[in-house]
Amino acid sequence: PCGVHAGESLTFTRWSVVTSSASWVALVAGLAAHASGARHLGSGALSVPKGRLLVGNNGRGSVTQSGGSFFLAVNLPLYVANQAGSSSSFISIDGGTFTNTGPVFIVVRDNASLTNNEGTVVAGHLSMGVSAGPPAFTGTVALKAGWLPVVSVSMGKAAVTANLIFDGGTLRAARA
């Protein structure tokens, strides 16, 4: 698998990439403990036909998109703040289309956020708070502009504070 490791960043501008990992997808940001990793898509296309996407897996991860299109294949999971130590991991969409028709798990085992500033975020089932137990974590999904079509939005565990912020844009119920 391809990954973004400690202190690295990966930027895509004006070209297309299709991954071919057999089990999990790459573009994992923040793999090592107390490290950080970033992925930015400025234009072009990134298509992930199989696997899963981890943003913040033991370290802080960030995914930003200002244009182009990102597509994670049907029913594949996306995890934000997957492990402890990945606090403040986030996805921020400032343009383009970010599509994941599978489940999107925000706040798996640490604090995390998903923000749509201007663009389209297509999500399957959006869930905040997957893992049980203390400590309490906070997850935020903010729709500031653009479109956010989702099948469902849910809060998983009682120990999670889930914030759904509407400050513009359109939330639309999508078909399963």
N, C-alpha and C positions, 0 to 999 in steps of 0.2 A: 504494500500500500504506500501511497504517497502521503506525506504529512508535512505540516509546518511545525518545526521544532522550536526549542527555546531560543528566544531572541530573533527569530526569523520572521519574515513576512513574505507573502506571495501576492503579486499583483497581476491581473489579467487586463490587457488593454487591446482592443481591436483584433482579437483572434478567438478562435473557438477551440475548446478542449472537450474531449469525451474520455472519461476515466474507464478503466477496465479491471479494477480490483475485484478479486473473486469473492471476498468476504466482507470487507468494510471499506468505506470510502475514506478516502483521503481528504485532503484539505482539512485535516484535523488541526485545530488551532489550540495551542496551550497543552502540549502533551506531558511535559515534565513538571514535577512539583515546583511551585513558586516561580515558574517560568511563564512566559506569555508568547502567544503566536497570533498572527493576524492574516486575514485573507481579504483582498479587495477586488471587486469586479467593476471595472470602469466602462467597458463596452464589450461587444462580442457575446459569446455564449459559453456556458459551462454546463454540461449535461452529465449526470451521474446515473448510469443505468442500473447499478446494483450496489448493495452495501448499505452503509448508514453514515451519517454525518455527525461528527462530534465537535462541538464548539465549547472549549473549556473542559479538558479532561485531565485533572490534577493541577493544571495551571490555568491562568486567565486566557480566554480565547475571545477573539473578536472577528466578526464578519461584517464588512461594509460593502454596499453596492450603490454605485451612482449612475449606472446605466447597464445596458445589455440585458441578458437573460440567464437565469440560473434555473436548472430543472433537476430535481431529485426524483427518481423513478417512482412510479405508483406504489403506494403502501410501504415505502421504506422510511424508517424513523429518523428524526432529527433530534439530537439531544443538546441542550444548552446548559452548561454548568453540570456536567455529567458526574464529576467526582468532587469530593471535598478538596478545598484548595483552589477551586476554579471560580472564586468569588468575582463578581462584577463582569462575568462573561456576557457578551451581548451580540445581537444581530441588529444592524441599523441599515434600513433601506432608504436611500435618498433619490432613487430613480431606477428605472428599468422594472423588470418583472422577476420576482423570486417565487418559484413554485415548488411546493412540497405537498403532494396530495395525500401523503401518509401522515402518521401522527407526529406532532411537534411537541416535545416535552421541554418546557421551560422550568427551571429550578428542579433539577433531578436531585442533586446533593449539595447545592450551594446557591447563592443569590445570582439572579440572571434577569435579562430583559430582551424584549423584541420591540423595536420601534420602527414604525412606518412613517417617515417624514414626507415622502413624496414618491409614489411609485405604486406598484401592485404587489401585494403579498398574498399568494394563494396557499391556503393551508388546509389540511384534512382536519383531523381532530386536534385542537389546541388545548393542552393540559398544563396547568401550573401546579407543581408539587407532586412528584411521583414517589419518592422514597419516604419512608416513615421515620418518625423519631426525632429527638432533639439533635442538634439545636434547631431553632426555628429559622426558616429562610424566607426571603422575600422575592417574589417574582412580579415583573411588570410587563404588561403588553400595552403599548401606547400607539394609538392611531391618531396621528397629527394631520395627515393629509393622505390622499390617494385612496386605494381600495384594499379591503381586507375581506375577501370571501372565505368563509370557513364552514365546515360541516357542523362542528360543535365547539364550545368553549367550556372547560370544566376546571374545578379546583380539586386536586387529588387528596392530599393529606391535611389534617387539621393543624399541623405544626407550621404550615406555610401561610404567609400573608400574600394573597393574590390581589394585584392591582390591575384593573382594566381601565385605561384612561382614554377618553374620547375628547379630542381637542380639534376636531375637523375630520375630513375624510368620510368614507362610507364603509360601514360594516354590513356585509351581506351574507345571509344564510345560503350556503351552497348545498347541492345535492350530494348524498353519500355515494 
